[in-house]
Amino acid sequence: MNSHREELIYYCHKVYENKFVTAYDGNLSLRIDDQRILITPSGRNKGELRENDLIEIDYNGNKILGEGKVTTEAKIHLLAFQKRFEVNAVVHAHPTYATAFALVGRSLDEPILPEVILSLGKIPLCRYGTPSTEELPNSMLPHINYAWGMLLENHGAVTLGKNIKDAYFKMEKLEHAAQTISVARSLGTIRKLNNTDLQKLYKAADDTYGISIKKELRF
């Protein structure tokens, strides 16, 4: 990608094309530098956005550049960028299966799929917070320092990434996991990985992939 704007627009279109959002839902952002964040504007369809539609804000949520309105859900993004210096992008969406888990009050924090354990670890459920208020980011506070993916009760999901591609793929992985687990439960009892399975997996991650999984993400 040639620019931050081009990159963010590409993943805005991917989020919409894959039906992780509908109509005007969701928002995506990436960190430009230590003063500016590039973010999608309020009330715009992600599949129709163009580079000039994106806006720049500071770390207090004030608009620096752009014609659009700052989304009230910028608070989600600001929290992630302020608390996690390794996070450079945020995707907030409403994918069907992940959101369904959030609607029935179920987290995705059981050790089931090895690839999800290695890429996302525990995916906690954040208790319901009214959108556009401080309740929403406050509901994420217990998990923001460790989680790469979170379910928002009665709302949707959030993924964080080292870049926007990483944040998008984590959302894709989260939704695929939710769908797979949902289908599996309709077929029978799911076999969860036991502690021996997990220790072998963590060792393989360290030895083969060089992945060091935070203790808070381990099961």
Backbone as JSON, one array per atom type, in Angstrom:
{
  "sequence": "MNSHREELIYYCHKVYENKFVTAYDGNLSLRIDDQRILITPSGRNKGELRENDLIEIDYNGNKILGEGKVTTEAKIHLLAFQKRFEVNAVVHAHPTYATAFALVGRSLDEPILPEVILSLGKIPLCRYGTPSTEELPNSMLPHINYAWGMLLENHGAVTLGKNIKDAYFKMEKLEHAAQTISVARSLGTIRKLNNTDLQKLYKAADDTYGISIKKELRF",
  "N": [[0.84, -1.2, 0.0], [0.43, 2.27, -0.7], [-0.05, 4.38, 1.04], [-1.23, 5.45, 4.31], [-3.94, 6.07, 4.15], [-4.82, 4.77, 1.81], [-4.41, 2.12, 2.6], [-6.11, 1.86, 4.86], [-8.63, 2.29, 3.68], [-8.76, 0.11, 1.97], [-9.14, -2.03, 3.79], [-11.48, -1.22, 5.0], [-13.28, -1.65, 2.92], [-12.99, -4.42, 2.69], [-14.04, -5.29, 5.16], [-16.71, -4.59, 4.85], [-17.43, -6.01, 2.51], [-17.21, -8.62, 3.39], [-19.3, -8.78, 5.07], [-19.05, -8.1, 7.75], [-19.92, -5.79, 8.75], [-22.88, -3.77, 8.33], [-24.83, -1.41, 6.44], [-24.35, 1.63, 8.04], [-22.7, 0.8, 10.03], [-20.01, 0.12, 12.41], [-16.43, 0.86, 12.72], [-13.1, 1.79, 11.78], [-9.61, 2.2, 12.41], [-6.27, 3.6, 12.33], [-3.0, 4.09, 13.66], [-1.22, 6.96, 12.92], [1.0, 8.5, 13.77], [2.66, 9.72, 16.75], [0.96, 11.75, 17.29], [-1.3, 11.76, 15.7], [-4.26, 10.07, 14.57], [-5.77, 8.07, 12.14], [-9.06, 7.7, 11.08], [-12.29, 6.22, 10.42], [-15.15, 8.11, 9.35], [-18.17, 9.18, 11.07], [-21.39, 7.7, 10.46], [-21.15, 6.68, 7.81], [-21.11, 4.41, 5.09], [-19.02, 1.63, 5.05], [-18.24, 0.3, 2.78], [-18.41, 2.16, 0.8], [-16.64, 4.18, 1.26], [-14.03, 6.52, 0.5], [-10.59, 7.58, 0.06], [-10.39, 10.35, 0.67], [-12.48, 10.69, 2.39], [-11.8, 9.9, 4.9], [-10.85, 10.82, 8.24], [-8.62, 12.72, 10.35], [-7.67, 12.55, 13.72], [-6.73, 13.73, 17.01], [-5.11, 12.44, 20.02], [-6.92, 12.97, 21.93], [-9.3, 12.85, 20.77], [-10.05, 14.98, 19.21], [-10.85, 16.58, 16.14], [-8.52, 16.91, 13.53], [-8.12, 17.01, 10.79], [-10.18, 16.86, 7.9], [-13.5, 16.39, 6.53], [-15.6, 14.98, 7.56], [-17.69, 13.8, 10.34], [-16.57, 13.13, 13.62], [-16.71, 9.88, 14.84], [-18.73, 8.76, 17.55], [-17.85, 6.49, 18.7], [-15.18, 6.62, 18.67], [-13.96, 6.62, 21.08], [-13.47, 3.97, 21.8], [-11.3, 3.31, 20.16], [-9.4, 5.21, 20.9], [-8.89, 4.46, 23.54], [-7.6, 1.99, 23.18], [-5.26, 2.77, 21.77], [-4.09, 4.48, 23.59], [-3.56, 2.85, 25.78], [-2.09, 0.68, 24.86], [0.88, 0.48, 23.46], [1.92, -1.11, 21.48], [-0.13, -1.55, 19.81], [-1.41, -0.62, 16.74], [-3.61, -0.37, 15.17], [-7.19, -0.59, 14.95], [-10.17, -2.45, 14.75], [-13.58, -2.22, 14.75], [-16.5, -3.99, 14.62], [-19.57, -5.67, 13.55], [-19.84, -8.58, 13.22], [-21.76, -11.46, 12.3], [-21.85, -14.07, 13.72], [-20.01, -13.78, 15.86], [-21.15, -11.57, 17.1], [-23.57, -12.71, 17.81], [-22.74, -14.48, 19.84], [-22.02, -12.54, 21.71], [-24.52, -11.45, 22.21], [-25.89, -13.4, 23.61], [-24.44, -13.48, 25.86], [-22.04, -14.91, 25.96], [-18.62, -15.61, 26.11], [-15.62, -16.08, 24.14], [-13.7, -17.77, 25.34], [-12.76, -20.33, 25.73], [-10.57, -23.16, 25.51], [-10.31, -24.3, 22.48], [-9.83, -24.2, 19.58], [-6.72, -24.58, 18.15], [-5.37, -22.72, 16.4], [-6.68, -20.36, 16.92], [-6.14, -19.99, 19.59], [-3.39, -19.47, 19.43], [-3.3, -17.13, 17.9], [-5.13, -15.29, 18.95], [-5.74, -15.96, 21.59], [-7.39, -15.87, 24.76], [-10.68, -14.66, 24.35], [-12.38, -12.25, 25.66], [-15.6, -11.37, 27.13], [-16.98, -8.23, 27.17], [-18.82, -6.41, 29.45], [-22.12, -4.98, 28.97], [-22.18, -1.7, 27.64], [-23.46, 1.53, 27.17], [-23.6, 2.61, 23.84], [-21.65, 5.33, 22.5], [-21.22, 6.53, 24.92], [-19.14, 6.9, 27.9], [-19.37, 4.52, 29.12], [-18.98, 2.42, 27.35], [-16.12, 2.25, 26.47], [-15.19, 1.95, 29.09], [-16.15, -0.53, 29.78], [-14.38, -2.14, 28.51], [-12.03, -1.87, 29.85], [-11.14, -3.8, 31.87], [-9.88, -5.68, 30.29], [-8.31, -4.55, 28.35], [-5.53, -4.32, 28.48], [-4.4, -6.72, 27.74], [-5.91, -8.27, 25.85], [-6.44, -9.24, 22.42], [-8.67, -9.5, 20.98], [-12.09, -8.76, 21.55], [-15.39, -9.31, 22.74], [-18.32, -7.37, 22.66], [-20.89, -6.98, 24.77], [-24.21, -7.38, 23.67], [-23.66, -5.88, 21.39], [-21.22, -6.01, 19.55], [-18.0, -6.62, 18.18], [-14.47, -6.17, 18.86], [-11.25, -5.85, 17.52], [-7.72, -5.71, 17.92], [-4.62, -4.65, 16.46], [-1.19, -5.02, 15.29], [-0.88, -3.72, 13.0], [-3.11, -2.47, 10.43], [-3.85, -4.53, 8.74], [-3.31, -6.77, 10.32], [-5.14, -6.33, 12.44], [-7.54, -6.55, 11.02], [-7.39, -9.23, 10.07], [-7.48, -10.55, 12.49], [-10.09, -10.0, 13.28], [-11.41, -11.39, 11.28], [-10.57, -14.0, 11.89], [-11.67, -14.26, 14.46], [-14.44, -14.16, 13.91], [-14.73, -16.41, 12.25], [-14.05, -18.42, 14.03], [-16.14, -18.17, 15.9], [-18.31, -18.87, 14.29], [-17.64, -21.52, 13.55], [-17.56, -22.82, 16.07], [-20.19, -22.46, 16.84], [-21.58, -24.0, 14.94], [-20.46, -26.5, 15.52], [-21.42, -26.98, 18.09], [-24.06, -27.44, 17.57], [-23.96, -29.93, 16.53], [-22.96, -31.61, 18.45], [-21.1, -32.45, 21.48], [-18.39, -30.4, 22.21], [-14.95, -31.09, 22.07], [-12.67, -29.94, 24.33], [-9.37, -28.56, 24.54], [-7.06, -30.02, 26.74], [-4.99, -29.43, 29.69], [-2.48, -30.58, 29.22], [-2.47, -30.71, 26.42], [-2.48, -27.98, 25.91], [-0.07, -27.06, 27.04], [1.79, -28.33, 25.37], [1.13, -27.06, 23.01], [1.76, -24.37, 23.57], [4.5, -24.65, 23.92], [5.29, -25.46, 21.38], [4.62, -23.14, 20.03], [6.48, -21.33, 21.07], [8.94, -22.6, 20.39], [8.82, -23.22, 17.62], [7.45, -21.18, 16.2], [8.19, -18.86, 17.4], [6.49, -17.41, 18.96], [5.49, -15.61, 21.66], [3.26, -16.01, 24.07], [1.2, -13.98, 25.98], [0.76, -14.24, 29.5], [-1.8, -13.64, 30.44], [-3.38, -14.28, 28.31], [-3.27, -16.96, 28.15], [-4.71, -20.19, 28.71]],
  "CA": [[0.0, 0.0, 0.0], [1.25, 3.48, -0.83], [-0.3, 5.36, 2.08], [-2.14, 5.05, 5.39], [-5.32, 6.21, 3.68], [-5.09, 3.67, 0.88], [-4.46, 0.89, 3.37], [-7.32, 1.83, 5.68], [-9.78, 2.14, 2.79], [-8.78, -1.28, 1.49], [-9.72, -2.9, 4.8], [-12.88, -0.8, 5.15], [-14.03, -2.35, 1.89], [-12.98, -5.85, 3.04], [-14.96, -5.49, 6.27], [-18.07, -4.51, 4.32], [-17.63, -7.1, 1.55], [-17.35, -9.87, 4.14], [-20.51, -8.65, 5.9], [-18.76, -7.88, 9.16], [-20.72, -4.62, 9.06], [-23.93, -3.44, 7.37], [-25.26, 0.0, 6.45], [-23.35, 2.59, 8.52], [-22.11, 0.25, 11.25], [-18.59, -0.15, 12.58], [-15.4, 1.88, 12.5], [-11.73, 1.3, 11.71], [-8.63, 3.27, 12.6], [-4.87, 3.23, 12.46], [-2.14, 5.11, 14.24], [-0.3, 7.57, 11.95], [2.21, 8.8, 14.54], [2.34, 9.95, 18.16], [0.05, 12.89, 17.41], [-2.48, 11.65, 14.85], [-4.92, 8.8, 14.29], [-6.65, 8.09, 10.98], [-10.25, 6.95, 11.49], [-13.45, 6.35, 9.55], [-16.1, 9.1, 9.88], [-19.48, 8.72, 11.54], [-22.52, 7.68, 9.55], [-20.79, 6.4, 6.42], [-20.99, 3.01, 4.74], [-17.59, 1.31, 4.89], [-17.99, -0.14, 1.42], [-18.45, 3.3, -0.12], [-15.67, 5.2, 1.65], [-12.85, 6.8, -0.32], [-9.49, 8.1, 0.87], [-10.66, 11.72, 1.13], [-13.54, 10.68, 3.4], [-11.21, 9.59, 6.21], [-10.5, 12.01, 9.03], [-7.54, 12.6, 11.32], [-7.97, 13.08, 15.04], [-5.62, 13.62, 17.95], [-5.31, 11.4, 21.02], [-8.04, 13.37, 22.78], [-10.51, 12.72, 19.97], [-10.35, 16.21, 18.48], [-10.57, 16.48, 14.71], [-7.41, 17.71, 13.0], [-8.25, 17.16, 9.35], [-11.25, 16.1, 7.27], [-14.83, 17.0, 6.49], [-16.6, 14.15, 8.25], [-17.92, 13.92, 11.78], [-15.87, 12.12, 14.43], [-17.62, 8.91, 15.41], [-18.78, 8.72, 19.01], [-17.15, 5.29, 19.12], [-13.73, 6.87, 18.67], [-13.49, 6.33, 22.44], [-12.94, 2.61, 21.78], [-10.0, 3.34, 19.5], [-8.48, 6.01, 21.73], [-8.51, 3.65, 24.69], [-6.61, 1.0, 22.74], [-4.0, 3.43, 21.41], [-3.5, 5.08, 24.79], [-3.16, 1.81, 26.74], [-1.24, -0.34, 24.25], [1.76, 1.12, 22.49], [2.18, -2.02, 20.38], [-1.33, -1.55, 18.96], [-1.39, 0.45, 15.74], [-4.85, -0.37, 14.41], [-8.37, -1.11, 15.65], [-11.36, -2.72, 13.94], [-14.81, -2.48, 15.49], [-17.49, -4.44, 13.65], [-20.7, -6.44, 14.07], [-19.96, -9.85, 12.48], [-22.97, -12.15, 12.76], [-21.69, -15.13, 14.73], [-19.36, -13.21, 17.05], [-22.15, -10.73, 17.77], [-24.54, -13.62, 18.43], [-22.16, -14.89, 21.12], [-22.12, -11.39, 22.61], [-25.93, -11.24, 22.54], [-26.33, -14.38, 24.61], [-23.56, -13.36, 27.02], [-21.0, -15.94, 25.95], [-17.31, -15.21, 25.63], [-14.92, -17.11, 23.37], [-12.49, -17.96, 26.14], [-12.52, -21.75, 26.0], [-9.48, -23.67, 24.66], [-10.9, -25.22, 21.51], [-9.15, -24.19, 18.29], [-5.31, -24.21, 18.34], [-4.96, -21.53, 15.67], [-7.27, -19.2, 17.6], [-5.36, -19.84, 20.82], [-2.1, -18.88, 19.09], [-3.41, -15.78, 17.31], [-5.98, -14.39, 19.74], [-5.81, -16.32, 22.99], [-8.73, -15.7, 25.33], [-11.48, -13.55, 23.8], [-13.33, -12.0, 26.75], [-16.86, -10.64, 26.91], [-17.07, -6.96, 27.9], [-20.2, -6.17, 29.86], [-22.79, -3.98, 28.15], [-22.02, -0.28, 27.88], [-24.23, 2.29, 26.2], [-22.79, 3.21, 22.77], [-21.41, 6.78, 22.48], [-20.91, 7.03, 26.27], [-17.92, 6.37, 28.5], [-19.62, 3.16, 29.58], [-18.46, 1.45, 26.39], [-14.69, 1.99, 26.71], [-14.99, 1.5, 30.47], [-16.42, -1.97, 29.83], [-13.21, -2.81, 27.95], [-10.87, -1.63, 30.7], [-10.57, -4.98, 32.53], [-9.24, -6.58, 29.33], [-7.61, -3.81, 27.3], [-4.07, -4.45, 28.57], [-3.89, -8.01, 27.24], [-6.7, -8.92, 24.8], [-6.36, -8.81, 21.01], [-10.04, -9.52, 20.5], [-13.07, -8.65, 22.62], [-16.8, -9.23, 22.4], [-19.03, -6.31, 23.37], [-22.22, -7.52, 25.05], [-25.32, -6.74, 22.95], [-23.16, -4.84, 20.49], [-20.39, -6.46, 18.44], [-16.67, -7.11, 18.52], [-13.33, -5.29, 18.62], [-9.93, -6.49, 17.45], [-6.58, -4.81, 17.89], [-3.55, -5.23, 15.68], [0.07, -4.3, 15.16], [-1.16, -2.88, 11.84], [-4.52, -2.63, 10.09], [-4.01, -5.88, 8.19], [-3.34, -7.67, 11.47], [-6.41, -6.13, 13.14], [-8.6, -7.11, 10.17], [-7.31, -10.69, 10.08], [-7.93, -11.01, 13.81], [-11.56, -9.98, 13.22], [-11.79, -12.52, 10.42], [-10.33, -15.21, 12.67], [-12.66, -14.28, 15.54], [-15.76, -14.5, 13.36], [-14.69, -17.79, 11.78], [-14.08, -19.26, 15.23], [-17.5, -18.12, 16.45], [-19.17, -19.65, 13.39], [-17.27, -22.93, 13.65], [-17.99, -23.32, 17.37], [-21.65, -22.49, 16.83], [-21.99, -25.18, 14.16], [-20.04, -27.7, 16.24], [-22.32, -27.19, 19.23], [-25.32, -27.98, 17.06], [-23.7, -31.32, 16.17], [-22.65, -32.43, 19.63], [-20.26, -31.88, 22.52], [-17.07, -30.0, 21.72], [-13.79, -31.51, 22.87], [-11.76, -28.84, 24.65], [-7.99, -28.95, 24.78], [-6.74, -30.11, 28.17], [-3.78, -28.71, 30.08], [-1.34, -31.19, 28.52], [-2.56, -30.21, 25.04], [-2.14, -26.56, 25.89], [1.36, -26.89, 27.29], [2.46, -28.73, 24.13], [0.87, -26.01, 22.02], [2.55, -23.19, 23.93], [5.92, -24.96, 23.66], [5.45, -25.41, 19.92], [4.57, -21.73, 19.64], [7.77, -20.74, 21.44], [10.07, -23.24, 19.71], [8.68, -23.26, 16.17], [6.97, -19.93, 15.61], [8.72, -17.7, 18.1], [5.36, -16.65, 19.5], [5.44, -15.59, 23.12], [1.88, -15.69, 24.4], [1.06, -13.35, 27.29], [0.15, -15.13, 30.5], [-3.23, -13.34, 30.56], [-4.07, -14.88, 27.17], [-3.17, -18.4, 28.25], [-5.85, -20.82, 29.37]],
  "C": [[0.88, 1.25, 0.0], [1.05, 4.48, 0.29], [-1.2, 4.78, 3.16], [-3.58, 5.06, 4.91], [-5.7, 5.07, 2.74], [-5.27, 2.35, 1.63], [-5.75, 0.79, 4.18], [-8.57, 1.64, 4.82], [-9.89, 0.71, 2.28], [-9.47, -2.19, 2.51], [-11.13, -2.47, 5.2], [-13.74, -1.57, 4.16], [-14.09, -3.85, 2.17], [-13.98, -6.15, 4.16], [-16.41, -5.49, 5.77], [-18.37, -5.68, 3.39], [-17.85, -8.43, 2.26], [-18.49, -9.84, 5.15], [-20.22, -8.64, 7.4], [-19.48, -6.64, 9.67], [-21.81, -4.48, 8.0], [-24.24, -1.95, 7.49], [-24.13, 0.9, 6.92], [-22.58, 2.1, 9.74], [-20.58, 0.23, 11.21], [-17.67, 1.03, 12.35], [-14.03, 1.24, 12.56], [-10.79, 2.47, 11.88], [-7.23, 2.71, 12.55], [-4.08, 4.42, 12.99], [-1.2, 5.64, 13.15], [1.05, 7.84, 12.61], [1.8, 9.09, 15.97], [1.43, 11.15, 18.38], [-1.28, 12.68, 16.69], [-2.94, 10.2, 14.68], [-5.81, 9.0, 13.07], [-7.84, 7.19, 11.28], [-11.39, 7.19, 10.5], [-14.44, 7.34, 10.18], [-17.41, 8.45, 10.32], [-20.49, 8.69, 10.39], [-22.21, 7.43, 8.09], [-20.63, 4.89, 6.22], [-19.53, 2.68, 4.43], [-17.25, 0.84, 3.49], [-17.94, 0.98, 0.41], [-17.39, 4.35, 0.17], [-14.52, 5.3, 0.65], [-11.81, 7.5, 0.56], [-9.78, 9.49, 1.44], [-11.74, 11.79, 2.2], [-12.99, 10.45, 4.8], [-10.82, 10.87, 6.94], [-9.34, 11.69, 9.97], [-7.96, 13.24, 12.62], [-6.72, 12.99, 15.9], [-5.97, 12.6, 19.03], [-6.32, 11.8, 22.11], [-9.35, 13.3, 22.03], [-10.9, 13.96, 19.21], [-9.99, 16.07, 17.01], [-9.46, 17.44, 14.31], [-7.63, 18.02, 11.54], [-9.39, 16.3, 8.83], [-12.6, 16.77, 7.41], [-15.87, 16.24, 7.31], [-16.71, 14.44, 9.74], [-17.19, 12.8, 12.51], [-16.9, 11.17, 15.05], [-17.58, 8.95, 16.94], [-18.05, 7.49, 19.54], [-15.64, 5.42, 18.99], [-13.13, 6.56, 20.04], [-12.89, 4.93, 22.55], [-11.51, 2.6, 21.26], [-8.97, 4.09, 20.35], [-8.0, 5.21, 22.93], [-7.41, 2.66, 24.31], [-5.26, 1.65, 22.46], [-3.3, 4.02, 22.63], [-2.94, 4.02, 25.74], [-2.13, 0.83, 26.19], [-0.38, 0.26, 23.16], [2.1, 0.21, 21.3], [0.99, -2.13, 19.43], [-1.29, -0.35, 18.03], [-2.63, 0.5, 14.87], [-5.96, -1.03, 15.21], [-9.49, -1.32, 14.63], [-12.52, -3.0, 14.89], [-15.9, -2.81, 14.48], [-18.59, -5.23, 14.35], [-20.86, -7.75, 13.29], [-21.02, -10.74, 13.12], [-22.74, -13.13, 13.9], [-21.03, -14.61, 16.0], [-20.36, -12.35, 17.83], [-23.21, -11.58, 18.44], [-24.03, -14.14, 19.77], [-22.31, -13.77, 22.14], [-23.56, -11.15, 23.07], [-26.42, -12.2, 23.61], [-25.39, -14.42, 25.83], [-22.49, -14.42, 27.11], [-19.7, -15.36, 25.4], [-16.77, -16.33, 24.73], [-13.59, -17.39, 24.08], [-12.3, -19.4, 26.59], [-11.44, -22.27, 25.05], [-9.97, -24.73, 23.69], [-10.08, -25.32, 20.24], [-7.7, -23.73, 18.46], [-4.91, -22.92, 17.65], [-5.53, -20.25, 16.28], [-6.51, -18.93, 18.91], [-4.04, -19.13, 20.53], [-2.22, -17.45, 18.59], [-4.19, -14.79, 18.16], [-5.98, -14.7, 21.23], [-7.24, -16.22, 23.51], [-9.41, -14.48, 24.71], [-12.57, -13.26, 24.82], [-14.6, -11.29, 26.29], [-16.85, -9.4, 27.79], [-18.53, -6.67, 28.21], [-20.8, -4.97, 29.13], [-22.51, -2.55, 28.62], [-22.76, 0.49, 26.8], [-23.32, 2.9, 25.13], [-22.78, 4.73, 22.85], [-21.11, 7.35, 23.86], [-19.6, 6.42, 26.76], [-18.1, 4.95, 29.01], [-18.98, 2.12, 28.66], [-16.96, 1.22, 26.54], [-14.41, 1.5, 28.12], [-15.23, -0.01, 30.6], [-15.24, -2.78, 29.31], [-11.99, -2.75, 28.87], [-10.3, -2.88, 31.38], [-9.73, -5.86, 31.6], [-8.29, -5.88, 28.36], [-6.1, -4.03, 27.33], [-3.52, -5.77, 28.03], [-4.61, -8.54, 26.0], [-6.44, -8.34, 23.42], [-7.74, -8.8, 20.37], [-11.0, -9.51, 21.67], [-14.47, -8.66, 22.04], [-17.45, -8.16, 23.26], [-20.48, -6.76, 23.53], [-23.31, -6.69, 24.38], [-24.86, -5.7, 21.93], [-22.37, -5.41, 19.32], [-19.05, -6.96, 18.93], [-15.62, -6.06, 18.19], [-12.08, -6.15, 18.51], [-8.86, -5.42, 17.33], [-5.47, -5.47, 17.09], [-2.3, -4.39, 15.67], [0.05, -3.41, 13.92], [-2.59, -3.18, 11.42], [-4.79, -4.0, 9.47], [-4.15, -6.9, 9.31], [-4.67, -7.55, 12.22], [-7.57, -6.71, 12.35], [-8.58, -8.63, 10.23], [-7.73, -11.27, 11.43], [-9.46, -10.99, 13.88], [-12.07, -11.14, 12.38], [-11.67, -13.84, 11.17], [-11.36, -15.36, 13.79], [-14.01, -14.72, 15.02], [-15.79, -15.95, 12.88], [-14.74, -18.76, 12.96], [-15.48, -19.32, 15.81], [-18.45, -18.96, 15.6], [-18.9, -21.14, 13.53], [-17.76, -23.54, 14.96], [-19.5, -23.43, 17.45], [-22.18, -23.72, 16.09], [-21.65, -26.46, 14.92], [-20.98, -28.0, 17.4], [-23.67, -27.76, 18.79], [-25.19, -29.46, 16.71], [-23.45, -32.21, 17.38], [-21.78, -31.69, 20.62], [-18.87, -31.58, 21.96], [-15.99, -30.52, 22.66], [-12.89, -30.29, 23.08], [-10.34, -29.38, 24.85], [-7.72, -28.98, 26.29], [-5.4, -29.43, 28.45], [-2.53, -29.27, 29.39], [-1.29, -30.71, 27.07], [-2.06, -28.77, 24.95], [-0.66, -26.33, 26.1], [2.19, -27.27, 26.07], [2.32, -27.64, 23.07], [1.71, -24.77, 22.31], [4.05, -23.43, 23.67], [6.21, -24.92, 22.17], [5.46, -23.98, 19.43], [5.91, -21.06, 19.91], [8.91, -21.27, 20.56], [10.01, -23.09, 18.19], [8.36, -21.9, 15.56], [7.53, -18.68, 16.27], [7.63, -16.8, 18.66], [5.37, -16.75, 21.02], [4.06, -15.11, 23.54], [1.81, -15.14, 25.83], [0.34, -14.29, 28.26], [-1.35, -14.9, 30.63], [-4.05, -13.98, 29.43], [-4.06, -16.4, 27.23], [-4.36, -18.97, 29.03], [-5.39, -21.62, 30.58]]
}
